[in-house]
Amino acid sequence: MSALLFDMQLNMKHIIPVTDLQRQAAKILNGLDDNEPVVITQRGRASAVLISAERYAEIEEDLKTLDDLELIRLLEDAKQDVADGKTIAHDDVKNDLASNEMIQVHWTSSAFLTVNRCRRESR
């Protein structure tokens, strides 16, 4: 992503070259706003973003919440699969593994599971 596009997308106000950061690190770190990140450029392109420790903690908490919500959604989907009969009994899996039948399991991009039964090739 180009530095210009990056700046336009995030509406950054504070952009400084890496040499300024090297010379004035303490001043720049002390001036970090809780909500306004500082974009560090190198050779005219965005190469890093500085944010306050408080803002970083907020982002980490937000990501944890999103992970929890995703797990809840996956659990609800799994419960619906059970209600719809889209499951394979444990004994069936054991018998299939013992026979020449094989179960193929595929993960889709949205973390849903598809299961297909097929004949195992003889060795």
Buried (B, 14 or more C-beta within 10 A) or exposed (E): EEBEEBBEEEEBEBBBBEEBBEEEEEEBEEEBEEEBBBBBBEEEEBEEEBBBEEBEEBEEEEEEEEEEEEEEEEEEBBEEEEEEEEEEEEEEEEEBEEEEEEBEEEEEEEEEEEEEEEEEEEE
